[in-house]
Amino acid sequence: MMNKLSLFQLVMWVVFPALFMACGGRSPVSRDAASLTVIDVESALAHLEDELTLSDLYDTVRYVPLETSDSCLVGAYPSVRVVDGCIVVSSYSGTALCHSFDAQTGRFLTRIGQSGEGPEDYTNSSPCYNARDGLLYFLREPDGLQKYDLQGRYQGRLRLPTRFPMPVQYVFTDSLIVGRFNNRWPATDCVMLSFTPEGQFVDSIFDPMALVGYPPLAGTGYTNLKPLAGGSMLALTTFGGSDAWNSIRGGEVYECGGQVKYHADFSDTVHVLKDGHLYPSIVFHTGSRHFPPEGRARAEGYSDKVVITGVKESPERITFFCTRNIYGEEPDHYFGIYECHSGTLRMAPTDGTFRDDIAGFMPYETSLIEAYKVTAWLEEHPEASQNPALAPLLQVKEEDNPVIVIGESFR
């Protein structure tokens, strides 16, 4: 998939973050070895398991078909999150949509807001969830977050002292709201902003490595989007020569145990935010397979190097995807599970799917399965009609809303 980006378009993406408010005092990355978790990826790559299955992720799994009617049709590019007994699905069908369904039955509950320019409208229908107040926060450019409860009731607009383009992803703690910029083509090492729950500016958070290895922008860029295991996407932008501007997610921020964690593109370290500073929290030790910063600005090579492409963390475990030979035609993808209490690490090759050895359904890839894929699989596996765990799927029709996969772990 090729997207042509003029230099002007690239500058629109990369320069405006530098025009934000004066970014306070810099918050250098610091080190606190006492709280550092080191995950030995290099050794695990030499002792791979044959596969990791769905039971390695969850203890139970349920398949929930979403109600289908004219009032709740899920559009294109759907994304899903399960929060507080509700399935919240964002999609696009001429306009941005957000619907809520019951997490037990799939029954349609309500449509949540709408995109537009009205006083209660939002810009993007993919919300961030604040577990502390139970509200969904939707981006409203250029300087606000629209708040809705899970019943679709509008709860007001939180104005933030930012300029366009504002941070695109937010996490919440008891005392802070932290927003991450979509740093696809970084022009500044200011990667996040923090605010009070009332929306007052607190600080700017810097990543000194954000600009390392990138050349100056030059000429017209062409972006090739390359899928990676785990739902990530490599955006490889070249300028007709050897120079490139590459990114995976533009960075990611998440909350774990009341702490804000940040993982930058191509980085082997997850940082924790403390008192406005970034401290190393998790290091993926890749040793001889370490991917150097200058590799971010190339379109080929580094075939033996490993890139951490996605991280999820809970107090009990850390899961991650990584890729070797990321610029190659046939890169090698791996999935790892690190158990925090025992310190054990298991890794296996992956194509991004996991065999369902719990319910016996099709390989698990994401938490949302299009209905036509469900019906096609059932036709190929008529014996599945006798499987009680798959009984909710037997009434699914090809044009129905998607089926949601809900896994639970009690470990």
BAVO-366364 format. One record per residue (C-alpha): residue number from 0; chain; x, y, z; residue in one letter. Coordinates in steps of 0.001 Angstrom, whole numbers. Example, Ala and Ser with C-alpha at 12.3 -4.5 7.8 and 13.67 -1.06 7.14 Angstrom:
2
- 0:A:12300:-4500:7800:A
- 1:A:13670:-1060:7140:S
//
This chain:
411
- 0:A:0:0:0:M
- 1:A:1706:3187:-1172:M
- 2:A:806:6658:21:N
- 3:A:2497:9681:-1551:K
- 4:A:3406:12350:972:L
- 5:A:4653:15711:-197:S
- 6:A:7275:17489:1841:L
- 7:A:4574:19971:2853:F
- 8:A:2364:17152:4133:Q
- 9:A:5235:15709:6120:L
- 10:A:6047:19100:7592:V
- 11:A:2404:19520:8619:M
- 12:A:2755:16296:10641:W
- 13:A:6152:16875:12155:V
- 14:A:6473:20612:12739:V
- 15:A:3291:21471:14582:F
- 16:A:4135:19440:17708:P
- 17:A:7143:21725:18083:A
- 18:A:4805:24715:18123:L
- 19:A:3091:23656:21319:F
- 20:A:3396:25728:24437:M
- 21:A:6851:26377:25758:A
- 22:A:7739:22921:26949:C
- 23:A:8762:23707:30522:G
- 24:A:12028:22364:31875:G
- 25:A:13300:19267:30149:R
- 26:A:12743:15926:31831:S
- 27:A:15757:13777:30962:P
- 28:A:15594:10023:31014:V
- 29:A:16954:8831:34360:S
- 30:A:17875:5426:35738:R
- 31:A:16576:3564:38767:D
- 32:A:18122:85:38669:A
- 33:A:16242:-1151:41734:A
- 34:A:12917:-1222:39861:S
- 35:A:14247:-2395:36495:L
- 36:A:12910:-5577:34874:T
- 37:A:15291:-7167:32365:V
- 38:A:13807:-9651:29885:I
- 39:A:16459:-11770:28158:D
- 40:A:15125:-11949:24605:V
- 41:A:18510:-12950:23165:E
- 42:A:18611:-16178:25192:S
- 43:A:14937:-16962:24569:A
- 44:A:15463:-16709:20801:L
- 45:A:17975:-19549:21127:A
- 46:A:15441:-21714:23021:H
- 47:A:12137:-21104:21247:L
- 48:A:9040:-23170:21927:E
- 49:A:7139:-24592:18967:D
- 50:A:4059:-22468:19624:E
- 51:A:2139:-20491:22206:L
- 52:A:-1616:-21048:22186:T
- 53:A:-4709:-19226:23375:L
- 54:A:-4566:-21029:26725:S
- 55:A:-1190:-19400:27318:D
- 56:A:-3000:-16059:27200:L
- 57:A:-6341:-16817:28858:Y
- 58:A:-7995:-19349:31147:D
- 59:A:-11443:-18934:29575:T
- 60:A:-12728:-17480:26337:V
- 61:A:-16228:-16456:25211:R
- 62:A:-17498:-15581:21753:Y
- 63:A:-20165:-12858:21804:V
- 64:A:-22063:-12075:18561:P
- 65:A:-23142:-8441:18484:L
- 66:A:-26799:-7629:17871:E
- 67:A:-27444:-6558:14297:T
- 68:A:-30009:-3888:13411:S
- 69:A:-30158:-690:11361:D
- 70:A:-29514:1367:14483:S
- 71:A:-26257:-329:15438:C
- 72:A:-24484:-1442:12266:L
- 73:A:-20725:-1536:12735:V
- 74:A:-18863:196:9915:G
- 75:A:-15373:-111:8472:A
- 76:A:-12085:-103:10395:Y
- 77:A:-13678:-1315:13638:P
- 78:A:-11861:-1292:16952:S
- 79:A:-13128:-2670:20235:V
- 80:A:-12580:-2425:23968:R
- 81:A:-14396:-4198:26795:V
- 82:A:-14927:-2026:29878:V
- 83:A:-17177:-2338:32906:D
- 84:A:-19551:-4885:31400:G
- 85:A:-19814:-3116:28034:C
- 86:A:-18351:-3744:24600:I
- 87:A:-17491:-385:23028:V
- 88:A:-17032:-564:19251:V
- 89:A:-15719:2332:17178:S
- 90:A:-15948:2284:13385:S
- 91:A:-16493:4412:10302:Y
- 92:A:-19414:4512:7888:S
- 93:A:-19325:7882:6147:G
- 94:A:-18915:9326:9617:T
- 95:A:-17208:8163:12796:A
- 96:A:-19401:5868:14909:L
- 97:A:-19307:4506:18442:C
- 98:A:-21729:1864:19750:H
- 99:A:-22057:125:23101:S
- 100:A:-23184:-3496:23553:F
- 101:A:-23755:-5708:26575:D
- 102:A:-20619:-7779:27209:A
- 103:A:-22584:-10871:28267:Q
- 104:A:-25252:-11056:25575:T
- 105:A:-24078:-8746:22766:G
- 106:A:-27360:-6823:23028:R
- 107:A:-27167:-3296:21623:F
- 108:A:-27256:-693:24386:L
- 109:A:-26746:2716:22830:T
- 110:A:-24946:4845:20321:R
- 111:A:-22410:7080:22036:I
- 112:A:-22225:10610:20663:G
- 113:A:-21332:11449:17091:Q
- 114:A:-18548:13011:15070:S
- 115:A:-18993:16558:13848:G
- 116:A:-18668:20205:14807:E
- 117:A:-21533:20458:17296:G
- 118:A:-20898:21357:20944:P
- 119:A:-21109:17704:22035:E
- 120:A:-19468:16149:18960:D
- 121:A:-16036:14566:18723:Y
- 122:A:-13323:14352:16058:T
- 123:A:-12384:10698:16493:N
- 124:A:-14723:7912:17589:S
- 125:A:-12041:5756:19267:S
- 126:A:-12192:6800:22929:P
- 127:A:-9790:6399:25824:C
- 128:A:-11353:4939:28975:Y
- 129:A:-10801:6403:32421:N
- 130:A:-11471:3658:34966:A
- 131:A:-11363:6179:37783:R
- 132:A:-14516:8039:36728:D
- 133:A:-15961:5381:34401:G
- 134:A:-16070:7762:31433:L
- 135:A:-15022:7573:27800:L
- 136:A:-12858:10442:26545:Y
- 137:A:-13101:11294:22840:F
- 138:A:-10650:13529:20990:L
- 139:A:-12129:16896:19999:R
- 140:A:-9640:18947:18025:E
- 141:A:-8029:21345:18454:P
- 142:A:-7973:21425:22241:D
- 143:A:-10520:19231:23953:G
- 144:A:-11744:15838:25130:L
- 145:A:-15466:15087:25027:Q
- 146:A:-16679:12959:27933:K
- 147:A:-19469:10351:27743:Y
- 148:A:-20614:7646:30116:D
- 149:A:-21209:4090:28932:L
- 150:A:-24944:4776:28670:Q
- 151:A:-24233:7412:26014:G
- 152:A:-24937:10430:28226:R
- 153:A:-22820:13489:27564:Y
- 154:A:-20690:14509:30557:Q
- 155:A:-19060:17697:29328:G
- 156:A:-15950:18871:27528:R
- 157:A:-12501:18985:29074:L
- 158:A:-10430:21727:27486:R
- 159:A:-6676:21232:27374:L
- 160:A:-4099:23990:26795:P
- 161:A:-2787:22539:23514:T
- 162:A:-2665:23429:19845:R
- 163:A:-3299:21353:16742:F
- 164:A:-2292:18586:16373:P
- 165:A:-3025:17669:19962:M
- 166:A:-1990:14395:21640:P
- 167:A:-3896:11439:20237:V
- 168:A:-3734:8842:23040:Q
- 169:A:-4459:9430:26727:Y
- 170:A:-4000:7519:29967:V
- 171:A:-5306:8448:33387:F
- 172:A:-3980:8196:36933:T
- 173:A:-5379:9566:40183:D
- 174:A:-3520:12839:39696:S
- 175:A:-2688:13110:35987:L
- 176:A:-3957:12893:32447:I
- 177:A:-1059:12077:30106:V
- 178:A:-1404:12529:26348:G
- 179:A:942:11025:23758:R
- 180:A:1663:12649:20420:F
- 181:A:1414:10588:17257:N
- 182:A:5149:10920:16673:N
- 183:A:5210:9302:13242:R
- 184:A:7731:11795:11842:W
- 185:A:9297:13371:14920:P
- 186:A:10457:16998:14777:A
- 187:A:10841:17331:18539:T
- 188:A:11787:15097:21440:D
- 189:A:8709:16274:23345:C
- 190:A:6649:13068:23165:V
- 191:A:3939:13595:25800:M
- 192:A:2136:16269:27808:L
- 193:A:649:15902:31276:S
- 194:A:-2361:17672:32752:F
- 195:A:-4332:17687:35977:T
- 196:A:-7715:15890:35933:P
- 197:A:-9226:19385:35556:E
- 198:A:-7203:20020:32390:G
- 199:A:-4475:22328:33687:Q
- 200:A:-1066:21904:32053:F
- 201:A:1524:20222:34288:V
- 202:A:4591:19311:32259:D
- 203:A:6109:18196:28963:S
- 204:A:7804:14831:28796:I
- 205:A:10854:14393:26591:F
- 206:A:12460:11357:25023:D
- 207:A:16065:12232:24104:P
- 208:A:16158:9262:21714:M
- 209:A:13143:10441:19692:A
- 210:A:15223:12170:17029:L
- 211:A:18347:9993:17102:V
- 212:A:19194:8417:13749:G
- 213:A:16737:10367:11620:Y
- 214:A:18090:12430:8697:P
- 215:A:16627:15811:7664:P
- 216:A:13451:15616:5611:L
- 217:A:14302:15796:1909:A
- 218:A:12023:16023:-1116:G
- 219:A:8894:13988:-1709:T
- 220:A:8385:10954:475:G
- 221:A:6621:7694:-378:Y
- 222:A:5213:5633:2483:T
- 223:A:4879:1864:2274:N
- 224:A:2733:341:5026:L
- 225:A:3816:-3132:6085:K
- 226:A:1748:-5231:8536:P
- 227:A:3574:-6733:11505:L
- 228:A:2451:-9460:13883:A
- 229:A:204:-8259:16686:G
- 230:A:-1611:-5581:14718:G
- 231:A:1310:-3151:14421:S
- 232:A:2204:-1501:11136:M
- 233:A:5624:-464:9859:L
- 234:A:5403:2872:8035:A
- 235:A:8464:2969:5768:L
- 236:A:8868:6405:4179:T
- 237:A:11613:6774:1570:T
- 238:A:12813:9773:-406:F
- 239:A:14299:8188:-3499:G
- 240:A:17667:7425:-1914:G
- 241:A:19001:5494:1037:S
- 242:A:17460:7814:3615:D
- 243:A:14139:6901:5193:A
- 244:A:11819:7898:8035:W
- 245:A:10388:4784:9651:N
- 246:A:7882:4326:12448:S
- 247:A:5708:1562:13892:I
- 248:A:3094:3062:16204:R
- 249:A:4454:6524:16702:G
- 250:A:5106:5369:20259:G
- 251:A:2605:3967:22748:E
- 252:A:1597:4897:26272:V
- 253:A:-357:2792:28753:Y
- 254:A:-1231:2613:32445:E
- 255:A:-241:-314:34654:C
- 256:A:-639:-475:38421:G
- 257:A:-1344:3238:38627:G
- 258:A:1830:4125:36706:Q
- 259:A:2203:5634:33237:V
- 260:A:4429:3583:30912:K
- 261:A:5896:4715:27585:Y
- 262:A:7406:2611:24784:H
- 263:A:8988:4410:21834:A
- 264:A:9282:3063:18314:D
- 265:A:12301:778:17742:F
- 266:A:13205:1002:21437:S
- 267:A:14148:-1998:23572:D
- 268:A:13088:-129:26743:T
- 269:A:9752:699:28358:V
- 270:A:9947:3770:30578:H
- 271:A:7842:4723:33594:V
- 272:A:6829:8326:34248:L
- 273:A:7714:9556:37748:K
- 274:A:7647:13211:38803:D
- 275:A:7881:14373:35209:G
- 276:A:10889:12164:34417:H
- 277:A:11136:8974:32355:L
- 278:A:12901:6090:34113:Y
- 279:A:13723:2733:32495:P
- 280:A:11197:186:33757:S
- 281:A:11499:-2785:31385:I
- 282:A:14523:-3590:29234:V
- 283:A:14297:-6225:26504:F
- 284:A:17872:-7498:26330:H
- 285:A:18560:-8362:22693:T
- 286:A:22354:-8470:22966:G
- 287:A:23984:-9140:19622:S
- 288:A:20596:-8696:17958:R
- 289:A:20164:-5133:19267:H
- 290:A:18609:-2847:16635:F
- 291:A:20691:365:16495:P
- 292:A:19096:3836:16337:P
- 293:A:20535:4522:12888:E
- 294:A:18490:1582:11592:G
- 295:A:15338:3677:11889:R
- 296:A:16504:5761:8934:A
- 297:A:17129:2937:6474:R
- 298:A:14959:956:4099:A
- 299:A:16966:-2264:4133:E
- 300:A:19580:-4202:6061:G
- 301:A:19780:-5220:9727:Y
- 302:A:18450:-8673:8848:S
- 303:A:19749:-10244:12065:D
- 304:A:18476:-7483:14378:K
- 305:A:15334:-7646:16500:V
- 306:A:12754:-4880:17047:V
- 307:A:10188:-4903:19865:I
- 308:A:6981:-3963:18032:T
- 309:A:4330:-4096:20766:G
- 310:A:4092:-4465:24541:V
- 311:A:1249:-5213:26955:K
- 312:A:1782:-5246:30704:E
- 313:A:-144:-6262:33793:S
- 314:A:1162:-6672:37344:P
- 315:A:1367:-10437:36685:E
- 316:A:2836:-10669:33188:R
- 317:A:4355:-8835:30263:I
- 318:A:3536:-9945:26724:T
- 319:A:5232:-8642:23610:F
- 320:A:5725:-9071:19892:F
- 321:A:9086:-8679:18219:C
- 322:A:10366:-8929:14665:T
- 323:A:13712:-9954:13196:R
- 324:A:14686:-8702:9722:N
- 325:A:11964:-6047:9859:I
- 326:A:12866:-4637:6429:Y
- 327:A:13048:-8013:4725:G
- 328:A:10440:-9503:2404:E
- 329:A:9847:-12335:4867:E
- 330:A:10554:-11050:8395:P
- 331:A:10460:-13419:11371:D
- 332:A:7870:-12617:14044:H
- 333:A:7885:-13835:17640:Y
- 334:A:5605:-13614:20648:F
- 335:A:6821:-13662:24231:G
- 336:A:5238:-14090:27672:I
- 337:A:7203:-12998:30738:Y
- 338:A:5817:-14017:34131:E
- 339:A:6663:-11215:36543:C
- 340:A:6544:-13232:39783:H
- 341:A:8639:-16189:38608:S
- 342:A:10841:-14315:36133:G
- 343:A:10288:-16967:33458:T
- 344:A:10141:-16114:29764:L
- 345:A:8571:-18188:27003:R
- 346:A:8849:-17291:23329:M
- 347:A:7685:-18863:20089:A
- 348:A:7455:-17964:16405:P
- 349:A:4103:-16475:15429:T
- 350:A:2143:-15319:12426:D
- 351:A:58:-13145:14747:G
- 352:A:-2537:-15849:15450:T
- 353:A:-2994:-18301:18327:F
- 354:A:-4525:-21748:18072:R
- 355:A:-7731:-21881:20120:D
- 356:A:-7114:-24840:22410:D
- 357:A:-9810:-23622:24848:I
- 358:A:-13036:-23523:22835:A
- 359:A:-11832:-25171:19627:G
- 360:A:-12683:-22265:17329:F
- 361:A:-10691:-20615:14541:M
- 362:A:-7206:-19228:15353:P
- 363:A:-7344:-16142:17535:Y
- 364:A:-5897:-12977:16005:E
- 365:A:-7804:-10005:17420:T
- 366:A:-10728:-9494:19772:S
- 367:A:-13057:-8768:16827:L
- 368:A:-13960:-11295:14109:I
- 369:A:-15967:-10286:11042:E
- 370:A:-19167:-12302:10687:A
- 371:A:-18320:-13630:7219:Y
- 372:A:-15173:-15245:8605:K
- 373:A:-17237:-16939:11306:V
- 374:A:-19776:-18358:8850:T
- 375:A:-17050:-19517:6463:A
- 376:A:-15222:-21364:9249:W
- 377:A:-18424:-23018:10496:L
- 378:A:-19214:-24226:6993:E
- 379:A:-15770:-25813:6772:E
- 380:A:-16160:-27391:10233:H
- 381:A:-19720:-28801:10510:P
- 382:A:-18704:-30775:13601:E
- 383:A:-18488:-27449:15464:A
- 384:A:-22288:-27432:15734:S
- 385:A:-21915:-30048:18486:Q
- 386:A:-19511:-27903:20500:N
- 387:A:-21397:-26162:23371:P
- 388:A:-18720:-23465:23619:A
- 389:A:-19518:-22381:20060:L
- 390:A:-23311:-22512:20352:A
- 391:A:-23687:-18679:20335:P
- 392:A:-22082:-18600:16876:L
- 393:A:-24492:-20929:15123:L
- 394:A:-27043:-18179:14410:Q
- 395:A:-24513:-15735:12973:V
- 396:A:-25191:-14665:9377:K
- 397:A:-22628:-13468:6878:E
- 398:A:-23831:-9827:6886:E
- 399:A:-24209:-9558:10667:D
- 400:A:-22215:-7411:13014:N
- 401:A:-18869:-8813:14164:P
- 402:A:-18286:-11392:16884:V
- 403:A:-16274:-10251:19908:I
- 404:A:-13745:-12498:21633:V
- 405:A:-13579:-12009:25407:I
- 406:A:-10784:-13805:27216:G
- 407:A:-10239:-13890:30964:E
- 408:A:-7199:-14883:32943:S
- 409:A:-7250:-15771:36640:F
- 410:A:-3488:-16172:37037:R
//
